[in-house]
Amino acid sequence: MAHGEAMENADTPRPAAALVLGAKVLEGGRPSAALERRALHAAGLYRDGVVARIIASGGPPGARPTEAEAIRGLCVAAGVPDAAILLETEAGSTEENIRLALPLLAAEGIGSVWLVTDGFHARRAGFTARRQGMDAEISCPELTGVPLLRRVRMHLRETVALAVYAVRLWRG
């Protein structure tokens, strides 16, 4: 279910937090367009009262700033109090974003999340979350200003990544 759909049904319990899946931090610590889109989308969910917490996820370990730290910086600049943001700074993949966020969620008593990622990545992220037992819905920012050819490449890349992930699971 997409974010907008869940918001329309008042009887549907809403996830308590947004789990922002990391994306590349560029040279000099600048967030990539994907990271900025995701962080600002999560900040909007917080400001709109959709979530009470944001979990910023992504390393890689040793990077300065980590993806999670860049997400936190963007969210704070967009009006989210630092106290509302939890950091997971070790993840280097979607699978690790999910796996390493689970203990943080449990420690905070958060039972469900909005996974915040781009639409082209949503299917694999949702599949990964379900596979690891996470109660998650998907909420995606709009891909404004991204040329059509780049969007097609992103979707193709994610289709291949999902197939590779499924084969790895099948092989054990």
LOMAR-239049 format. One record per atom (N, C-alpha, C): residue number from 1; x, y, z; atom name. Coordinates in Angstrom, 1 decimal. Example, Ala and Ser with C-alpha at 12.3 -4.5 7.8 and 13.67 -1.06 7.14 Angstrom:
2
resi/u/v/w/name
1/13.2/-5.7/7.8/N
1/12.3/-4.5/7.8/CA
1/13.2/-3.3/7.8/C
2/12.8/-2.2/7.1/N
2/13.7/-1.1/7.1/CA
2/12.9/0.0/7.9/C
***
This chain:
172
resi/u/v/w/name
1/0.8/-1.2/0.0/N
1/0.0/0.0/0.0/CA
1/0.9/1.2/0.0/C
2/0.6/2.2/-0.8/N
2/1.4/3.4/-0.9/CA
2/0.9/4.4/0.2/C
3/1.8/5.3/0.5/N
3/1.6/6.2/1.6/CA
3/0.2/7.0/1.5/C
4/-0.1/7.5/0.4/N
4/-1.3/8.2/0.2/CA
4/-2.6/7.4/0.4/C
5/-2.5/6.2/0.0/N
5/-3.7/5.3/0.2/CA
5/-3.9/5.0/1.7/C
6/-2.9/4.8/2.4/N
6/-3.1/4.5/3.9/CA
6/-3.6/5.7/4.6/C
7/-3.2/6.9/4.2/N
7/-3.7/8.1/4.9/CA
7/-5.2/8.3/4.7/C
8/-5.8/7.8/3.7/N
8/-7.2/8.0/3.4/CA
8/-8.1/7.2/4.3/C
9/-7.6/6.1/4.8/N
9/-8.4/5.2/5.6/CA
9/-8.1/5.4/7.1/C
10/-9.0/6.1/7.8/N
10/-8.7/6.5/9.2/CA
10/-8.7/5.3/10.1/C
11/-9.3/4.1/9.7/N
11/-9.3/2.9/10.5/CA
11/-8.0/2.1/10.4/C
12/-7.2/2.5/9.5/N
12/-5.9/1.8/9.3/CA
12/-4.9/2.3/10.3/C
13/-4.3/1.5/11.2/N
13/-3.3/2.1/12.0/CA
13/-2.1/2.5/11.2/C
14/-1.5/3.6/11.6/N
14/-0.4/4.2/10.8/CA
14/0.9/3.8/11.5/C
15/1.9/3.5/10.7/N
15/3.2/3.2/11.2/CA
15/3.7/4.4/12.1/C
16/4.5/4.1/13.1/N
16/4.9/5.1/14.1/CA
16/6.2/5.8/13.6/C
17/6.9/5.3/12.7/N
17/8.2/5.8/12.3/CA
17/8.4/5.7/10.8/C
18/9.4/6.5/10.3/N
18/9.8/6.4/8.9/CA
18/11.2/5.9/8.9/C
19/11.5/4.8/8.2/N
19/12.8/4.3/8.1/CA
19/13.4/4.7/6.7/C
20/14.3/5.7/6.7/N
20/14.9/6.2/5.5/CA
20/16.0/5.4/5.1/C
21/15.9/4.7/3.9/N
21/17.0/3.9/3.4/CA
21/18.0/4.8/2.7/C
22/19.3/4.5/3.1/N
22/20.4/5.4/2.6/CA
22/20.6/5.3/1.1/C
23/21.3/6.3/0.6/N
23/21.7/6.4/-0.7/CA
23/23.1/7.2/-0.7/C
24/23.7/7.2/-1.8/N
24/25.1/7.7/-1.9/CA
24/25.3/9.1/-1.3/C
25/26.4/9.3/-0.6/N
25/26.9/10.6/-0.2/CA
25/28.0/10.9/-1.2/C
26/28.0/12.1/-1.8/N
26/29.0/12.5/-2.8/CA
26/30.2/13.0/-2.2/C
27/31.2/13.2/-3.0/N
27/32.5/13.9/-2.6/CA
27/32.2/15.1/-1.8/C
28/32.9/15.3/-0.8/N
28/32.8/16.5/0.0/CA
28/31.6/16.4/1.0/C
29/31.0/15.3/1.1/N
29/29.9/15.1/2.1/CA
29/28.5/15.6/1.6/C
30/28.4/15.9/0.3/N
30/27.1/16.4/-0.2/CA
30/26.2/15.2/-0.4/C
31/24.9/15.3/0.0/N
31/24.0/14.2/-0.3/CA
31/23.7/14.1/-1.8/C
32/23.5/12.8/-2.3/N
32/23.1/12.6/-3.6/CA
32/21.6/13.1/-3.7/C
33/21.1/13.3/-5.0/N
33/19.8/13.7/-5.2/CA
33/18.8/12.7/-4.5/C
34/19.1/11.4/-4.6/N
34/18.3/10.3/-4.1/CA
34/18.2/10.5/-2.5/C
35/19.4/10.7/-1.9/N
35/19.4/10.8/-0.5/CA
35/18.6/12.0/0.0/C
36/18.8/13.1/-0.7/N
36/18.1/14.3/-0.4/CA
36/16.6/14.2/-0.5/C
37/16.1/13.5/-1.6/N
37/14.7/13.3/-1.8/CA
37/14.1/12.5/-0.7/C
38/14.8/11.4/-0.3/N
38/14.3/10.5/0.7/CA
38/14.2/11.2/2.1/C
39/15.3/11.9/2.4/N
39/15.3/12.6/3.7/CA
39/14.3/13.7/3.8/C
40/14.1/14.5/2.8/N
40/13.1/15.5/2.8/CA
40/11.7/15.0/2.8/C
41/11.5/13.8/2.2/N
41/10.2/13.2/2.2/CA
41/9.9/12.7/3.6/C
42/10.9/12.1/4.3/N
42/10.7/11.7/5.7/CA
42/10.4/12.9/6.6/C
43/11.1/14.0/6.4/N
43/10.9/15.2/7.2/CA
43/9.4/15.7/7.0/C
44/8.9/15.6/5.7/N
44/7.6/16.0/5.5/CA
44/6.6/15.1/6.2/C
45/6.9/13.8/6.3/N
45/6.0/12.8/7.0/CA
45/6.0/13.2/8.5/C
46/7.1/13.6/9.0/N
46/7.2/14.0/10.4/CA
46/6.4/15.3/10.6/C
47/6.7/16.3/9.8/N
47/6.0/17.6/10.0/CA
47/4.5/17.5/9.8/C
48/4.0/16.6/9.0/N
48/2.6/16.4/8.8/CA
48/2.0/15.5/9.9/C
49/2.8/15.0/10.8/N
49/2.2/14.2/11.9/CA
49/2.0/12.8/11.5/C
50/2.5/12.3/10.4/N
50/2.3/11.0/10.0/CA
50/3.1/10.0/10.8/C
51/4.3/10.5/11.2/N
51/5.3/9.7/12.0/CA
51/5.8/10.5/13.2/C
52/6.2/9.8/14.2/N
52/6.7/10.5/15.4/CA
52/8.2/10.4/15.4/C
53/8.8/9.4/14.7/N
53/10.2/9.2/14.7/CA
53/10.7/9.0/13.3/C
54/12.0/9.3/13.1/N
54/12.7/9.0/11.8/CA
54/13.9/8.1/12.2/C
55/14.1/7.0/11.5/N
55/15.3/6.2/11.6/CA
55/16.1/6.5/10.3/C
56/17.2/7.1/10.5/N
56/18.1/7.4/9.3/CA
56/19.1/6.2/9.2/C
57/19.1/5.5/8.1/N
57/19.9/4.3/8.0/CA
57/20.9/4.4/6.8/C
58/22.2/4.0/7.1/N
58/23.2/3.9/6.1/CA
58/24.5/4.3/6.5/C
59/25.5/3.6/6.1/N
59/26.9/3.8/6.4/CA
59/27.5/4.5/5.2/C
60/28.5/4.0/4.7/N
60/29.3/2.8/5.2/CA
60/30.1/3.2/6.4/C
61/30.4/2.2/7.2/N
61/31.2/2.5/8.4/CA
61/32.5/3.2/8.0/C
62/32.9/4.2/8.8/N
62/34.1/4.9/8.5/CA
62/33.9/6.1/7.6/C
63/32.8/6.2/6.9/N
63/32.6/7.3/6.0/CA
63/32.2/8.5/6.8/C
64/32.6/9.7/6.4/N
64/32.3/10.9/7.1/CA
64/31.8/11.9/6.0/C
65/30.5/12.3/6.1/N
65/29.5/11.8/6.9/CA
65/29.0/10.4/6.4/C
66/28.4/9.6/7.3/N
66/27.7/8.4/6.8/CA
66/26.4/8.9/6.1/C
67/25.8/8.0/5.4/N
67/24.5/8.3/4.8/CA
67/23.5/8.7/5.9/C
68/23.5/8.0/7.1/N
68/22.5/8.3/8.1/CA
68/22.8/9.7/8.7/C
69/24.0/10.1/8.8/N
69/24.3/11.4/9.3/CA
69/23.9/12.5/8.3/C
70/24.0/12.2/7.1/N
70/23.6/13.1/6.0/CA
70/22.1/13.3/6.1/C
71/21.4/12.1/6.3/N
71/19.9/12.1/6.4/CA
71/19.5/13.0/7.6/C
72/20.2/12.7/8.7/N
72/19.8/13.5/9.9/CA
72/20.0/15.0/9.7/C
73/21.1/15.4/9.1/N
73/21.4/16.8/8.8/CA
73/20.3/17.4/7.9/C
74/19.9/16.7/6.9/N
74/18.8/17.2/6.0/CA
74/17.5/17.3/6.8/C
75/17.2/16.3/7.6/N
75/15.9/16.3/8.3/CA
75/15.9/17.5/9.4/C
76/17.0/17.7/10.1/N
76/17.1/18.7/11.1/CA
76/16.9/20.1/10.4/C
77/17.6/20.3/9.2/N
77/17.5/21.5/8.5/CA
77/16.0/21.7/8.0/C
78/15.3/20.6/7.8/N
78/13.9/20.7/7.4/CA
78/12.9/20.8/8.5/C
79/13.4/21.0/9.7/N
79/12.5/21.2/10.9/CA
79/12.2/20.1/11.8/C
80/12.9/18.9/11.6/N
80/12.7/17.8/12.5/CA
80/13.6/17.9/13.7/C
81/13.1/17.8/14.9/N
81/14.0/17.9/16.1/CA
81/15.0/16.7/16.1/C
82/16.2/17.0/16.4/N
82/17.3/15.9/16.4/CA
82/16.8/14.8/17.3/C
83/16.1/15.1/18.4/N
83/15.7/14.0/19.4/CA
83/14.7/13.1/18.7/C
84/14.1/13.4/17.6/N
84/13.1/12.5/16.9/CA
84/13.8/11.6/15.9/C
85/15.1/11.7/15.8/N
85/15.8/10.9/14.8/CA
85/16.8/9.9/15.4/C
86/16.6/8.7/15.0/N
86/17.5/7.6/15.4/CA
86/18.5/7.3/14.3/C
87/19.8/7.0/14.6/N
87/20.8/6.7/13.6/CA
87/21.2/5.3/13.6/C
88/21.3/4.7/12.4/N
88/21.9/3.4/12.1/CA
88/22.9/3.7/11.1/C
89/24.2/3.6/11.5/N
89/25.3/4.1/10.6/CA
89/26.2/3.0/10.0/C
90/25.7/1.7/10.1/N
90/26.6/0.6/9.7/CA
90/26.2/0.0/8.3/C
91/24.9/0.2/7.9/N
91/24.4/-0.5/6.7/CA
91/25.1/-0.1/5.5/C
92/25.3/-1.1/4.6/N
92/25.9/-0.8/3.3/CA
92/25.1/-1.4/2.2/C
93/23.9/-1.9/2.5/N
93/23.0/-2.4/1.5/CA
93/21.5/-2.3/2.0/C
94/20.6/-2.5/1.1/N
94/19.2/-2.5/1.5/CA
94/18.9/-3.6/2.6/C
95/19.5/-4.8/2.4/N
95/19.3/-5.9/3.4/CA
95/19.8/-5.4/4.7/C
96/20.9/-4.8/4.8/N
96/21.5/-4.3/6.1/CA
96/20.7/-3.2/6.6/C
97/20.2/-2.3/5.8/N
97/19.3/-1.2/6.3/CA
97/18.2/-1.8/7.1/C
98/17.6/-2.8/6.6/N
98/16.4/-3.4/7.3/CA
98/16.9/-4.2/8.5/C
99/17.8/-5.1/8.4/N
99/18.3/-5.9/9.5/CA
99/18.8/-5.1/10.6/C
100/19.6/-4.1/10.4/N
100/20.2/-3.3/11.4/CA
100/19.2/-2.3/12.1/C
101/18.2/-2.0/11.4/N
101/17.1/-1.1/12.0/CA
101/16.2/-1.9/12.9/C
102/16.1/-3.2/12.7/N
102/15.1/-3.9/13.5/CA
102/15.4/-3.8/15.0/C
103/16.7/-4.0/15.5/N
103/16.9/-3.8/16.9/CA
103/16.6/-2.4/17.5/C
104/16.9/-1.4/16.7/N
104/16.5/0.0/17.1/CA
104/15.0/0.2/17.2/C
105/14.3/-0.4/16.3/N
105/12.8/-0.3/16.4/CA
105/12.3/-1.0/17.6/C
106/12.8/-2.2/17.9/N
106/12.4/-3.0/19.0/CA
106/12.7/-2.3/20.3/C
107/13.9/-1.7/20.4/N
107/14.3/-0.9/21.6/CA
107/13.4/0.3/21.9/C
108/12.9/0.9/20.8/N
108/12.0/2.0/21.0/CA
108/10.5/1.6/21.0/C
109/10.2/0.3/20.9/N
109/8.9/-0.1/21.0/CA
109/8.1/0.3/19.7/C
110/8.8/0.4/18.6/N
110/8.1/0.8/17.3/CA
110/7.8/-0.5/16.6/C
111/6.5/-0.7/16.3/N
111/6.1/-2.0/15.7/CA
111/6.0/-2.0/14.2/C
112/5.9/-0.8/13.6/N
112/5.7/-0.7/12.2/CA
112/6.3/0.6/11.6/C
113/6.7/0.6/10.4/N
113/7.4/1.7/9.8/CA
113/6.9/2.0/8.4/C
114/7.1/3.2/8.0/N
114/7.1/3.6/6.6/CA
114/8.5/3.4/6.1/C
115/8.7/2.6/5.1/N
115/10.0/2.5/4.4/CA
115/10.0/3.7/3.4/C
116/11.0/4.6/3.6/N
116/11.1/5.7/2.7/CA
116/12.3/5.4/1.7/C
117/11.9/5.3/0.5/N
117/12.9/5.0/-0.6/CA
117/12.2/5.5/-1.9/C
118/13.0/5.5/-3.0/N
118/12.5/5.9/-4.3/CA
118/11.6/4.8/-4.8/C
119/10.7/5.2/-5.7/N
119/9.7/4.2/-6.3/CA
119/10.4/3.1/-7.0/C
120/11.5/3.4/-7.7/N
120/12.1/2.3/-8.5/CA
120/12.8/1.2/-7.5/C
121/13.0/1.6/-6.3/N
121/13.6/0.7/-5.3/CA
121/12.6/0.1/-4.4/C
122/11.4/0.5/-4.4/N
122/10.3/0.1/-3.4/CA
122/10.0/-1.4/-3.4/C
123/10.0/-2.0/-4.6/N
123/9.6/-3.4/-4.7/CA
123/10.7/-4.3/-3.9/C
124/11.9/-4.0/-4.2/N
124/13.0/-4.8/-3.5/CA
124/13.1/-4.5/-2.0/C
125/12.9/-3.2/-1.7/N
125/12.9/-2.8/-0.3/CA
125/11.8/-3.5/0.5/C
126/10.6/-3.4/-0.1/N
126/9.4/-4.1/0.5/CA
126/9.6/-5.6/0.7/C
127/10.1/-6.2/-0.4/N
127/10.3/-7.6/-0.3/CA
127/11.4/-8.0/0.7/C
128/12.4/-7.2/0.8/N
128/13.5/-7.4/1.8/CA
128/12.9/-7.3/3.2/C
129/12.1/-6.2/3.4/N
129/11.5/-6.0/4.8/CA
129/10.6/-7.2/5.2/C
130/9.7/-7.6/4.3/N
130/8.8/-8.7/4.6/CA
130/9.6/-10.0/4.9/C
131/10.6/-10.2/4.1/N
131/11.5/-11.4/4.3/CA
131/12.1/-11.4/5.7/C
132/12.4/-10.2/6.2/N
132/13.1/-10.1/7.5/CA
132/12.1/-9.9/8.7/C
133/10.8/-10.0/8.4/N
133/9.8/-9.9/9.4/CA
133/9.4/-8.5/9.8/C
134/9.8/-7.5/9.0/N
134/9.5/-6.1/9.4/CA
134/8.1/-5.8/8.9/C
135/7.3/-5.1/9.8/N
135/6.0/-4.6/9.5/CA
135/6.2/-3.3/8.8/C
136/6.1/-3.2/7.5/N
136/6.4/-2.0/6.8/CA
136/5.5/-1.7/5.7/C
137/5.2/-0.4/5.5/N
137/4.5/0.1/4.3/CA
137/5.5/0.9/3.6/C
138/5.2/1.3/2.3/N
138/6.2/2.1/1.5/CA
138/5.7/3.5/1.3/C
139/6.6/4.4/1.4/N
139/6.3/5.8/1.1/CA
139/7.4/6.4/0.3/C
140/7.1/6.9/-0.9/N
140/8.1/7.3/-1.9/CA
140/8.0/8.8/-2.2/C
141/9.1/9.5/-2.3/N
141/9.0/10.8/-2.8/CA
141/8.8/10.8/-4.3/C
142/8.4/11.9/-4.9/N
142/8.3/12.1/-6.3/CA
142/9.6/12.2/-6.9/C
143/9.8/11.6/-8.1/N
143/11.0/11.8/-8.9/CA
143/10.9/13.0/-9.8/C
144/11.0/14.1/-9.3/N
144/10.8/15.3/-10.1/CA
144/12.2/15.7/-10.7/C
145/12.2/16.1/-11.9/N
145/13.4/16.5/-12.6/CA
145/14.4/15.4/-13.0/C
146/14.0/14.2/-12.9/N
146/14.8/13.0/-13.3/CA
146/14.4/12.7/-14.8/C
147/15.4/12.8/-15.7/N
147/15.1/12.5/-17.1/CA
147/14.6/11.0/-17.3/C
148/13.8/10.9/-18.3/N
148/13.1/9.6/-18.6/CA
148/14.2/8.5/-18.7/C
149/15.2/8.7/-19.5/N
149/16.2/7.6/-19.7/CA
149/16.8/7.2/-18.4/C
150/17.1/8.1/-17.5/N
150/17.7/7.8/-16.2/CA
150/16.7/7.0/-15.4/C
151/15.4/7.3/-15.4/N
151/14.4/6.6/-14.7/CA
151/14.3/5.1/-15.2/C
152/14.4/5.0/-16.5/N
152/14.3/3.6/-17.1/CA
152/15.5/2.8/-16.6/C
153/16.7/3.4/-16.7/N
153/17.9/2.7/-16.2/CA
153/17.8/2.3/-14.7/C
154/17.2/3.2/-13.9/N
154/17.0/2.9/-12.5/CA
154/16.1/1.7/-12.3/C
155/15.0/1.7/-13.0/N
155/14.0/0.6/-12.9/CA
155/14.7/-0.7/-13.4/C
156/15.4/-0.7/-14.5/N
156/16.1/-1.9/-15.0/CA
156/17.1/-2.4/-14.0/C
157/17.9/-1.5/-13.4/N
157/18.9/-1.9/-12.4/CA
157/18.2/-2.5/-11.2/C
158/17.1/-2.0/-10.7/N
158/16.4/-2.6/-9.6/CA
158/15.7/-3.9/-9.9/C
159/15.3/-4.1/-11.2/N
159/14.7/-5.3/-11.6/CA
159/15.8/-6.4/-11.5/C
160/17.0/-6.1/-12.0/N
160/18.1/-7.1/-12.0/CA
160/18.5/-7.3/-10.5/C
161/18.6/-6.3/-9.7/N
161/18.9/-6.5/-8.3/CA
161/17.9/-7.3/-7.5/C
162/16.6/-7.2/-7.8/N
162/15.6/-8.0/-7.2/CA
162/15.8/-9.5/-7.6/C
163/16.0/-9.7/-8.9/N
163/16.2/-11.1/-9.4/CA
163/17.5/-11.7/-8.7/C
164/18.5/-11.0/-8.6/N
164/19.8/-11.5/-8.0/CA
164/19.5/-11.8/-6.5/C
165/18.8/-11.0/-5.8/N
165/18.4/-11.2/-4.4/CA
165/17.6/-12.5/-4.3/C
166/16.6/-12.6/-5.2/N
166/15.7/-13.8/-5.1/CA
166/16.5/-15.1/-5.4/C
167/17.4/-15.0/-6.3/N
167/18.3/-16.2/-6.6/CA
167/19.1/-16.6/-5.4/C
168/19.7/-15.6/-4.8/N
168/20.5/-15.8/-3.6/CA
168/19.7/-16.5/-2.5/C
169/18.5/-16.0/-2.3/N
169/17.6/-16.6/-1.3/CA
169/17.2/-18.1/-1.7/C
170/17.0/-18.3/-2.9/N
170/16.6/-19.6/-3.4/CA
170/17.8/-20.6/-3.2/C
171/19.0/-20.1/-3.5/N
171/20.2/-21.0/-3.3/CA
171/20.6/-21.2/-1.9/C
172/20.1/-20.4/-1.0/N
172/20.4/-20.5/0.4/CA
172/21.6/-19.9/0.8/C
***
